[in-house]
Amino acid sequence: MEQRPLGKTGADVGVIGLGTWQLGGDWGDVDDEVAGEVLDAALDAGVTLLDTADVYGDGRSEVRIRKALAPRAERPFVATKAGRRADPFEAAQYTPENLRAWVDRSRRNLGVDTLDLVQLHCPPTAVYSDQRVYDTLDGFVADGSIAAYGVSVETVAEGLTALQHPGVQALQVILNVFRRKPLEELLPAAQKAGVGVLARVPLASGLLTGKYDESTTFPSDDHRNFNRNGEAFDVGETFAGVPFEVGVEAAREVAAIAGDAVPTAAFALRWVIDQPGVTTVIPGARNVTQVRGNVAAATMAPLSDTQLSDLERLYDERIRAHVHDRW
Ligand SMILES: NC(=O)c1ccc[n+]([C@@H]2O[C@H](COP(=O)([O-])OP(=O)(O)OC[C@H]3O[C@@H](n4cnc5c(N)ncnc54)[C@H](OP(=O)(O)O)[C@@H]3O)[C@@H](O)[C@H]2O)c1
C-alpha cells in the first residue's frame, strides 16, 4: 500500500487506515470475535494506521486494539483521542490534571508507555485557542507519554485556528464526496504547515457505499438512529450532516458515476485519498469484507476528469445547501 509521511511525526502511514469507533460502540453490536477479525484483516491487508478514542465504548476499542496487537511483531501507528470524557460542551474541563488522567488511561488501555498520537477529540471551539492546553500537551511530549499530538475538528475554522499552534502534528476532519469545504482553505493550510491530515467519515457513515435506501433502518444503539438530529453529539458526525433521504438519493448518483465495475465505497475512498493534502483516510468497518473492500481503494485507478466534475456538480446541486456553510 502507498505510504505517506504523517506530517512531521516521522511516521509513514498507509493511505487507507482503519477507523475503530465501530469496535467500541454507537454502531449496534460488534462482538469481540468480529472486532478481532476486523483488526486482523486490516493489519494483514497492509493497514498501518488505526484511529481510536478513549470514549469508543468507554475504552473498549482501545483495549480490543491492544489485544489484537499483542501477538504481532510489528505495530501499526495508533492514533487515539482525548477530551470527550469531559462534558463535551465545557471548555473548563481541559485542565492539565484531566488531560493527564485521560492520556494515562489510554496508555493503560493500549498497553504502551508512549502513545503514538493523541488528538483533541472535538472539544469546544475555545479549546483550540487555549495556549494552556497546548503547553500541557507539549509537556506530555517532553516526558515521553505521547510522541505527538493533533486535533480532531468539526469545522474548517477550528482547524485553521489549531494550525496556528506549531506543536500540532496532525489534523482530523470530515472529508468526503458530500463534504468538500476543507478542500478550499483547510487542506492547503495543513499542507503549508506540514501537518498530516486524517480524513474521517469518508463514507458519510455508510451512505457513500450506495447500499441504503429510503426504508433502511438502524438499531436503537446505532448513532444513525439516535443522532440524526444531533441529539447526542454534533449532527455532522452522522451521515456527514446530510439529511438521510437526500443522501440516499445522491448516493445513487454517486454509484452511477462510479459505474458497475467499481464498488461505490472504494470509489468514494479513492476520491478522498487523491485530494491534495490528505495523508490517510480512516473508514470504519464492521466486518472483514468491508475492510478488504476499503483497502482495495489503495490500488484503484484515480477517478477520471469526467467523474470528478460529475461529483462536483452533484455536490453543488444536491448537497452543498445542507452542509457547506455549517462546518
Ligand atoms: N470526532 C471524531 O474525531 C470522529 C467522529 C467520527 C468518526 N471518527 C473516526 O472516523 C472513522 C470513520 O468514520 P465513521 O466510521 O464514522 O464513518 P464511515 O467510515 O464514513 O462509515 C462507516 C460505515 O460504512 C459502512 N462501510 C464501511 N466500509 C464498507 C464497505 N466496504 N462496503 C459497504 N459498507 C461499508 C459500514 O456501515 P454499516 O455499519 O451499515 O455496515 C460502516 O459502519 C471512525 O471509525 C472513527 O475512527 C472520528
The ligand as an SDF file (V2000), in Angstrom:
LIG
                    3D

 48 52  0  0  0  0  0  0  0  0999 V2000
  -14.9540   13.2360   16.2930 N   0  0  0  0  0  0  0  0  0  0  0  0
  -14.0990   12.3990   15.7390 C   0  0  0  0  0  0  0  0  0  0  0  0
  -12.9170   12.5530   15.8540 O   0  0  0  0  0  0  0  0  0  0  0  0
  -14.6520   11.2570   14.9320 C   0  0  0  0  0  0  0  0  0  0  0  0
  -16.0160   11.2190   14.6150 C   0  0  0  0  0  0  0  0  0  0  0  0
  -16.4800   10.2150   13.7710 C   0  0  0  0  0  0  0  0  0  0  0  0
  -15.6110    9.2490   13.2980 C   0  0  0  0  0  0  0  0  0  0  0  0
  -14.2820    9.2840   13.6460 N   0  0  0  0  0  0  0  0  0  0  0  0
  -13.3500    8.2520   13.1580 C   0  0  0  0  0  0  0  0  0  0  0  0
  -13.5250    8.0970   11.7660 O   0  0  0  0  0  0  0  0  0  0  0  0
  -13.7790    6.7130   11.4810 C   0  0  0  0  0  0  0  0  0  0  0  0
  -14.5720    6.6200   10.1930 C   0  0  0  0  0  0  0  0  0  0  0  0
  -15.8040    7.2980   10.2580 O   0  0  0  0  0  0  0  0  0  0  0  0
  -17.1660    6.5450   10.5230 P   0  0  0  0  0  0  0  0  0  0  0  0
  -16.8530    5.1450   10.9100 O   0  0  0  0  0  0  0  0  0  0  0  0
  -17.9520    7.3870   11.4410 O   0  0  0  0  0  0  0  0  0  0  0  0
  -17.9100    6.5680    9.1220 O   0  0  0  0  0  0  0  0  0  0  0  0
  -17.5870    5.9740    7.6800 P   0  0  0  0  0  0  0  0  0  0  0  0
  -16.2300    5.4210    7.6210 O   0  0  0  0  0  0  0  0  0  0  0  0
  -17.9640    7.0610    6.7430 O   0  0  0  0  0  0  0  0  0  0  0  0
  -18.6970    4.8330    7.5190 O   0  0  0  0  0  0  0  0  0  0  0  0
  -18.5570    3.5940    8.1690 C   0  0  0  0  0  0  0  0  0  0  0  0
  -19.7150    2.6770    7.7570 C   0  0  0  0  0  0  0  0  0  0  0  0
  -19.7140    2.4720    6.3500 O   0  0  0  0  0  0  0  0  0  0  0  0
  -20.0990    1.1510    6.0380 C   0  0  0  0  0  0  0  0  0  0  0  0
  -18.9820    0.5270    5.3060 N   0  0  0  0  0  0  0  0  0  0  0  0
  -17.6380    0.6840    5.5140 C   0  0  0  0  0  0  0  0  0  0  0  0
  -16.9410    0.0450    4.5710 N   0  0  0  0  0  0  0  0  0  0  0  0
  -17.8340   -0.5370    3.7380 C   0  0  0  0  0  0  0  0  0  0  0  0
  -17.7200   -1.3330    2.5590 C   0  0  0  0  0  0  0  0  0  0  0  0
  -16.5390   -1.6320    2.0300 N   0  0  0  0  0  0  0  0  0  0  0  0
  -18.8470   -1.7920    1.9950 N   0  0  0  0  0  0  0  0  0  0  0  0
  -20.0600   -1.4890    2.4930 C   0  0  0  0  0  0  0  0  0  0  0  0
  -20.2380   -0.7380    3.5970 N   0  0  0  0  0  0  0  0  0  0  0  0
  -19.1250   -0.2580    4.2100 C   0  0  0  0  0  0  0  0  0  0  0  0
  -20.4180    0.4560    7.3150 C   0  0  0  0  0  0  0  0  0  0  0  0
  -21.8150    0.6590    7.5070 O   0  0  0  0  0  0  0  0  0  0  0  0
  -22.7620   -0.4850    8.1680 P   0  0  0  0  0  0  0  0  0  0  0  0
  -22.4510   -0.3630    9.6360 O   0  0  0  0  0  0  0  0  0  0  0  0
  -24.1430   -0.0240    7.8180 O   0  0  0  0  0  0  0  0  0  0  0  0
  -22.3720   -1.7880    7.5700 O   0  0  0  0  0  0  0  0  0  0  0  0
  -19.6120    1.2770    8.3280 C   0  0  0  0  0  0  0  0  0  0  0  0
  -20.1440    1.2000    9.6390 O   0  0  0  0  0  0  0  0  0  0  0  0
  -14.4380    6.1990   12.7590 C   0  0  0  0  0  0  0  0  0  0  0  0
  -14.4310    4.7960   12.8650 O   0  0  0  0  0  0  0  0  0  0  0  0
  -13.5870    6.8850   13.7900 C   0  0  0  0  0  0  0  0  0  0  0  0
  -12.3550    6.1970   13.9580 O   0  0  0  0  0  0  0  0  0  0  0  0
  -13.8070   10.2730   14.4330 C   0  0  0  0  0  0  0  0  0  0  0  0
  1  2  1  0
  2  3  2  0
  2  4  1  0
  4  5  1  0
  4 48  2  0
  5  6  2  0
  6  7  1  0
  7  8  2  0
  8  9  1  0
  8 48  1  0
  9 10  1  0
  9 46  1  0
 10 11  1  0
 11 12  1  0
 11 44  1  0
 12 13  1  0
 13 14  1  0
 14 15  2  0
 14 16  1  0
 14 17  1  0
 17 18  1  0
 18 19  2  0
 18 20  1  0
 18 21  1  0
 21 22  1  0
 22 23  1  0
 23 24  1  0
 23 42  1  0
 24 25  1  0
 25 26  1  0
 25 36  1  0
 26 27  1  0
 26 35  1  0
 27 28  2  0
 28 29  1  0
 29 30  1  0
 29 35  2  0
 30 31  1  0
 30 32  2  0
 32 33  1  0
 33 34  2  0
 34 35  1  0
 36 37  1  0
 36 42  1  0
 37 38  1  0
 38 39  2  0
 38 40  1  0
 38 41  1  0
 42 43  1  0
 44 45  1  0
 44 46  1  0
 46 47  1  0
M  CHG  2   8   1  16  -1
M  END
$$$$
